Every structure is written in structure tokens, then in C-alpha cells.
Amino acid sequence: MPGIPQKVHFIGIGGVGMSGIAQILLSLGHQVSGSDAKTSAVTERLQELGARIYEGHSPTNVTDAEIVVTSSAIRPDNQEVLAASRIGIRIVPRARMLGLIMKEQKGIAVAGAHGKTTTTSLAAFLLERAGLDPSYVIGGEAAEIGNAKAGAGEYLVAEADESDGSFVLLDPTIALVTNVENDHLDHYHTLENIAQAFKDFLMRVRPGGVMVLCADDPILRRLAGEMETPVITYGHSPDAEYRLESFSLNCITSGADVYRRGEFLGRLELSIPGRHNLLNALGVLAVGLHLGLEFGEIVGILKTFRGVKRRFETIGEISGVRVVDDYAHHPTEVQATLEAARQTNPGRLIAVFQPHRYTRTQFLHKEFGASFATADVVLLNSIYSAGETPIEGVTAQLIVDEIKKHRKDGVGYFETQDELVSYLSGMAQAGDLILTLGAGDIRESGFALLKRLEGFAGGNSA
């Protein structure tokens, strides 16, 4: 691809965002190498596609590269980063490489504090099934289309990660933003800085492009009034261009009527649950209509979308106990996911939460306290560090204490997942919905619980 050297090395290639870009470059004929702390199914797949994969980091891994790509998880003192710098190899963040790819196509960049992976997946799925043959890079695994593809069409659908501010390196033709909230405060420090970063991102929209913004978000409403680029709005707000009414919600599907400037367009139905997913799909529908697709075709395609891995994903059911896993790791995400879970009418809704990062826990523990109101039982595991250094006085107990301000009982804290699973296996009963929540490895406790319950069931049937 023009502007990108032939030999590209990825540090942290096993990450879902990094692996997606690597996959596209492999499809375009580049020589791709990459390293990660340990190999995985993701790195094995890349190896099958032609990538050279190194397990572990070493200065010798980068010597043949012409450009090195790093993820936000890679520290500046990483030995491969230092080696590339010494040799004089250009080092770029993941978003810069994504931006270089986007320059050759019409980019549809999806940003937002919450919902961007599902929304990006919906957009890529829509364009793929509509025959537009898009390229796409998604920060998660969509059930039918995976996380990346190099298509022959004119569009590149990409998830724009705001966590380190690097999404301002993208130059999309269409920017779809779901919301702006307090998160990644270790990088931004204040909500106003976050809002400014989103403004900078929106100002990168190319001439002739358009912004698709959720009108329910007060910051996005403000930013819409500050921009010269045309704006399409969607949401529940009465003045949104695209609105939803007459919801139907259950454990498997969701639906609502769609209106444009007061005119009824038709019914939007999804095969995934949750009011928040209907809102995500409405933003994608607005994009599809802007691209010239017909309403009937769009809703027909979106109805067949089966979701994204780790987004309200049922991982098993034993003896009437259903275990669902979700990536939610911010108070707003937790609340929305629990509300969607409550719509399934479980006997009991048991939330199992693993806080993600010490900094997020430090900044948002009070907000987390109020986000579990929908659950009947709330169980916490210790913080998943995601590579952060522990902060004195910051543990999951901060969140437990805040939750207890909102409820008298039904709260527990377990340092290890073994202790957590032991407790769960002793109290779980038919009709329970156990929801594991977090961006770390809490999903593993769900699998461990199912295995233990299976053992109990086998023992009872013997």
C-alpha cells in the first residue's frame, strides 16, 4: 500500500486491534512480523496467514523491520521499542498505521466511551452484507465476520480508540460517535479534556464528510453546534433527526419503531437484546441511509446480526443456571448491561464484577457504587491491573463500600477467582442468570463455574 513500508513489525500483535491491522496488511501483500508475551489463537491465525510471530519480546525481533507499530499497552521502555529507536526504525502508534490505511479509502470511524465495538461490528456487517465489500478493523470478534478484512470496496470501517487520544490521527469521511463520558482519566485527567479530544477527532472529518452523533449526549450536542461539518443526529431526544419509539425488549431480541424528522420509516428489530443495542443500530442505520442504502434492506440485514464475542455472550447453561459474559467495565456499561439482563426475567440476577485498572477504580468507584442497582446479588473479584502499577489504598473494596451505601445485603468480595467460583457453585440455583462483567479475565470464572456445576450434575445423576 502506498505510504506504508513493505516490512511492518507489531509489538503486541496478539491484541484484537493490532491483529486486525496486521491481517489487513497481510492481505495487501506486506511482510508482517509481530511479538507478544505469549502466543494465542489470534497469533496462530496470523501465522497461518503468513505473519512471522515471536513469543516474547527481544531486540532482535525488530532488526528486519522498516516500520514498527505499538499498541497503547506497550510501554516506552519495552526492549523492542528501545531497539527500534536505537537503529533508527520509525515507530508509530496503532492509530497512525490505521490512519495510513484509511487515507487510501473512505473511512467510517466509530468512536465513543461505550458501544463502539458493537456499533463498528454492526456497520461493517451492514456494508458487507449489502455487497459493498468494505475493509474493516473491529476491536472485538463479530460472530459472522470476525474482526478484520481487506475488502475491494471504497469504505474502511474502523473502531476509533479514544483511550490514549490517538484517534485524532484518523481522517474519516464519516465519524459516528455514540457518547462521551468520564473514562481513561489516567490519560485525560478531566472530562473537559476528553470533550476536547472528541472535538479534535471530529474536526478531522474530511471535506464533504459527515458526523453522525447521538443527540442524547450533552457533550455531543454541544460539539455539534461548534462544527461546520454537516451533522446527522440520532437518539431518544425529541429533536434528534432519527428517533426510536415503541420498544419491545426480551431476553433474545429487541425492537423499536424508527422515525425520521417525525416521519415513520418502519420497524427496527435485532436478534440481540438491549435498548442500548437498538440505539447503536440506529446510528448505523443513519449511516446506511446516508450512503444510499434502502431502509428495508438495512433493517433486514441488521436483524440477522448475531452479536460480538464478550458482549452479552451466553457461555453456557447447566442445571437451569445460565452464565453470560460481558466486557462492561465502566459504570454506564455495567448499568446498561444489567438492565438488558433484567429484561430476560431471571429468577435471580447475579452480577460478578472484576474492576479493570487501578486508575479507573480510583476515579470511578463512587459511580460504580450506584451502577449495580438492578442486580439481586453483586460479587466482586480483585482488580485486574492491565499492566498498571498498584495504587496504595485502591482495591475492589472501594467499590464494595460504595455499593453497600445503596443496598443492605447481597454484596460479596473475593480476592481470588477460586474463592469466587467456590462461593458461586454453592449458592447457584435453577433460574439464576450469572453475569460476569469486566475487561480482564473474569470470563474464566464463568467457565470454571460451569465446569463445577457440570460435575455436581454428573454426581447427582450417578
N, C-alpha and C positions, 0 to 999 in steps of 0.2 A: 504494500500500500504506500502511495506517495507520502513523504514526510516522516515515515517510520522506518528506522534501520531494519535490516534483514534479521539480525540476531538479537533476540529480546530475552532477557532473563528476569524472572519474577521471584522476589523474596517474599515467601508466604503464599506460594501458589495454590495451596490447598483451600484457601478461603473461597467462599462461594462467589464473591465479586471478582476476585483476582482470577479464579479459574475460568470464569465466563469470558473475560477479555482474552485470556490465553487461548481459549478454544476458538474464538473468532480469528485471532492472528494465525493460528494453525491452519484454519480453513482458507485464509488468504495467502498461504504459502510461505509464511515466515518460519524461521528456525527458532523454536521456543524451548527454553530451559527454565527450570524453577526449583526452588528448595522449600522445604517445610520441616518443622520439628519432627514430624513423623508422617509416614505415608498413610494414605486412606483410599477409600473407594474413588474419591474425586481425583486424586493424583494418579491412581491406576488407570482411570479412564483417559486422562490426558496423555499418559504414557502410550496407551493404545492408539491414540490419535497422532502420535509422533513426537511428543514432547520428551525432553531428557529431564528426568526427575532425580533430585538429590534428597536423600533423607538426612536431615540435619544441615546446619549452616557451616560453611567453610570458605575462606578467602579464595580457594582455588575454583570454587563453583562459578565465579564471575569472570574469570580471565578471558574467556572467549566471547563475551557479550559485547554488543555495540551500544546497548542502552539497558538500564536496569530500572525495574518498576517495583515500587514498595507500597504496601498497604499501610493504613493508619495504625495497625497493630505492631508494625516493625519499628523498633527504637533506633534513634540516630547512631547509637553505639554498637549496633549489630555488626558483626565482623565482616559480613559481605558488603554492607553499606560502606564501611571504612575502607575495605579493599578496593571497591569500585572507585571511591573518591581518590584514593592514592594513585590509581592507574590513570585516572582522568576520564573514566566512563561516565556518560551522562546519567544522572539519577532523577527519575520523575515519580511523583505520586500516581496512584492508580487512576485518579480522576483526570490527570493530564493525558495519560495514554488513552483513556476513554474519549477525551476531547479531541485527540488527534484522529481517532477513528471516525468520530462524529462529523468532523469537517468535510468528509467525503460523502455524507448523506444528510438527509433531513432528519434532525434529531427530535425525538419526542421524549423529553426528560421529565421524570416523575419524582417530585420531592415532597417532603412533609415530615413532621415529627412522628406520625403514625399512619399506618395503612399503605405506605408506599410500595412495599413488596407485593402485596395482593393487587394493588392498583396497576403496577407495572406489568404484572402477570396477566391481568385482565386485558390490558391494552395490547400486549404482544400477542395474546391468544386471539383477540378480535382481528387484528391485522393479518395474522397467519391464516385463520380460518376464512377470512374474506378474500384470500388469494393474492394479497399484496406482497407476499414473500419478504417480510421485514427481517432485518437483523435485530437481535435483542440481547441485552445483558441484564439479568434479574438477580437481585440479592437473595434469592431463595429458589427452591426447586418446584416449579409448577407441575402439576400432576401429568398433564398431557404433553407439554412442550419443553420440559427441562428448564435450565437456567440460562442458556445462551445458544445463539445460532448466527452464522453469517449468511444472510439472505441476498438475493439478487435484486430485491426491490429498492426503492428510493428512501425508505424510512429505517431509522435506527431507534428502537425503543429502549430506554436505559433508565435504571434506577439511579437517582442522583443522591448521593450520601452527604448529608449536611454535618455529620458528626465532627469533622475536623475543619470545616469551612472550604474544603477543596472543590465542592460542587460549583463554585464560581469559575472554575476552569472550563466549564462546558458552554457551548454556544448552540443551544437548541433552536429549532424552528417553532416548536410548541413546548411550553412549560406548563405542566399540570401540577398544582400544589394542593395537598389535602388539608394541611393545617400547620400552625406554628405554635410551639409550646416550649416551656422550660425543660430543656434536656441538654446533655453534654455541657453542663455548666463548668466542668473542669477546663474546657476549652474557651467557652464564650463568657463565662462569669456572670453575665446579666441577660435578662430577656430582651432588652433593647439591642444588645449586640447580636443576638440571634435574629431579631427582626431585620437588622441592617444587613446581615449576611443573606437573608432571603431576598431582600431588595436588590442587593448586588447580583444575586443569581438571576432574578427576573430581568434585570437590566441587560443581561447577556443574550436575551432572546433576539434572534436575527431580524433585520428589517423585513417587513412583510409577514412576520410571525404573529403568534397569538399566545396569550396567557389564559389558562383555564384554572380558575380559583374557586375554592369553597367559600361561599358567602357567609357561612355560619361562623367563620373565624374572624374575630375583630381585627387582628393584625393584618390579615389578608385583605379585609375590606378597606383598611386604611391605605395599604400599599397599592391597591387597585386605583385609588384616586390620585396617586402620585405618579402614575406611569403614563407614558404616551402610547405604548404598545396597546393594541386592542385587547379587551378583556371579555371573556365568557365566564359567567358565574353559575354556580350550581349549589344546591343545598336545600335546607328546610326553610331558610329565611324567605319571608314573603316577597322580597324584591329580587330574589335570585332568578336568573333567566330560565334555568332548568330546576324544577321542583319535584319533590315526591309527596304523594298523599295516599291515604287509604292503604296502610301497611297490613300485610299478613305475614306472620312470623311463627315458625315452629322449629323443631329440632333438626330438620333436614334442609328445608328450603326457606326462602324469603321472597317477598314480592311487594310491589307498590305501583301506583299509577304515576305516570310521568306527564308533567305539564311544561310547556314552553311559553313563557310570557302569557300565562293564563289559558293557553290552548291545550286541550287534552291530546296527547300524542299516542298513548297506548299503555299497555301493562309491561312492566319490567319484572321478570321472575328469574331467580337464581337458584342453583342447586347447592348452595352453601347458605348457612344460617347467619342471621345478624343484621340489625338495622345499619350498623357501620359498613357492612359489605355492600348493602344497597347504595349507600352514599358513595363509596368508592366506584361502584359500577356506573353511577350516574355521571361522575366526572369523565369516565372512559366513553360513555355514550355521547357526551357532548363533543369529545374529540372525534369520535367516529362520524358524527353528523357534520362536523367542520370539514372533515376530509372528503365528504361527499357520499358516504355510505347511507343506505336507506334505513329508516328506523326499524322496520320489520326484520331486516337482515341482521342488524346489530343485536336486537333483543333475542333473536333466535340463536345467535352464536353465543351470547353471554349466558344463556340458560344452560348451555352444555358444559360450561367451565366447572371443573371439579375441585378447584382449590389449590393450595400451596402447602408443601410439607411444613410442619410445625405451625400451621395456622388453623387452630381448632381441628386438629387431626386426631381422629379416633385411632388409638394404637392397639386396642384390644378390649374384650369383654369376657369375663369369667364369672360364672355363678350369679349373673344379674348385676355385677359390678362393672360399669363402663369406665374406661380410662381414656381421657382425652388430653392431648398435649398442645400447648400454645406458646408462642415466642414472646408473649406480652411481658414487658419488663419496665414499663413506665406506668405511673398511676392511672392515667387516662386509658391506656391499653388494657390494663387489668380490669378496670371497671367495665369497659365495653365488652370484654370477653366474658366476664362473669354474667353480665346481663343477657348476652346471647346464650350462655349455658343455662340460665334460669328458664329461658323460653322452651327448653327441652322437657320441662316439668319433671325433674328428677325427684326421687324420694328425698335424698339429701344432696346438696351441692357442697363438695369438699374441695377447697382451694389449697393447693400445695405450691408454695411460692419460694423461689430461690432468688434473693436480691442479686442484681448484676452490677458489679463495680462498687468499690468503697465510696467513690466520689458521688455517684448517683444516690446512694443510700444517705450520705451526709447531707446532700442538698434537698432531697425529696422525701425524707422519712415521714414528715408530717402529712404530706399529700397521700402517701401510701396508706397511712392510717385510716383514711376515710374511703379508700377505694375498694375495700372488701365487704361492704355492707350487704351485698347480695348473697354472699356465701353463708351456709349454715355452720361450717367449720373451716377454720383457717389454720394451716400448719406451715411453719417456716423452716427452711433449711439455712445453713450458714451462707455468707456472701460468696458468690463466685467472683474471683478477683479480676478475671480477664486481663491478667498481666499487671494489674496495678499493685503498688506497694500499699500494705495495710496502713490505715489511718488510726491513730490512737483514739480509743473510745468509740469507734464506728464499727458496730456489729449489727447483725439482724435484730438484736434485742431492741434497738432503737425503733424499728418498725413495729415489733411486738407491743412495745409500750404504747405506741400511738394507736394501734388497733384496739387495745384494751380501753382506751378512752371512749370508744364508740360501741363497745359490747362488753357484757359482763363475763361471758364464758365462750367456749368453743374456739379457743386460741391455744396453740402449742408451738414450741420452738425446739428443734432437734439439730444438734451440731453436725451429725453425720447422716448420710443417706441410709445407712444400715439401720440406725435407730429409727429414722423416719418410716422406713418400709416395715419394720417390725411392728411399730405402733399402728400403722395403716392396716396391715394384714389382720390385726386383732380386732379392729373396730369396723371394718368394711362390712356392708350387708347388701343384700339384693335391693336394687333400686337406686343405689348410690351412683352419682356421677363424680368421679375424682378427676380434677383438672390440674395438671402440672403446668406451672407458669414460670417463665424465665428464659433468658437468652443464653444461659450456661448449659450445664449437663443434667439438669433436673429431670429431663426426659428419661434418663436411665433409671430413675427411681420408679417411674411408671412401669417400665418393662420388668424391673425386679419384683414389683408388687404383683403383676400378672403371673409371673412365674411361681411366686409363692402361693398365690390363690389357686393356681392350677394344681399345685402339689396338694393343697388342702382338699380340693375337689376330688382328686385322684384317690387320696386316702379315704375319703368318705364313701367313695363308690366301691372300694375294695371289699 
